[in-house]
């Protein structure tokens, strides 16, 4: 039986811009077969926004990676929201 798809929305704060964080997320998400995007955001604070859709266990694995980040990153905190998948994405991209 196919697992229902869910949606993970995360905001990652800390030293996460200019350190390859979005490419790191894209690589992890694609390896997990997830769809969505990673984007730099600047207001109200600098952070990376990640929206990903797929089976909950795979999204939880991605969330674990978001807390780690690539070698040059320093993750201060990750704010997370869960919801139903919308099916609007066909791949995982960097925005």
C-alpha positions, 0 to 999 in steps of 0.5 A, a space after each residue: 500500500 502506498 504511503 500518503 504524501 504529506 507536506 513539510 514547511 520549514 524555516 532554517 535559521 543560523 548561518 545558512 546562506 552562502 554556505 551551500 545549504 540550498 544545494 545540500 537540501 536539494 541533494 538530500 531531497 532528490 535522493 529521498 524522492 521528495 518534491 518541493 523547493 529550497 529558497 533564501 528569504 531575507 525578512 523578517 530575518 535571513 533564513 532558508 525556506 524549505 517546502 517538501 512533499 512526500 511520505 512522512 518517513 522520508 520527510 522526517 529524514 530530510 528534517 533530520 538533515 535540515 538540523 545538521 546542514 552542510 559542513 560550513 553551516 551552523 543551524 540555530 533553529 528549525 521552525 516546522 509546520 506539517 500539512 497535507 501535500 498539495 501535489 503542486 511540485 514535480 521535482 525538487 528545485 532551488 529558488 
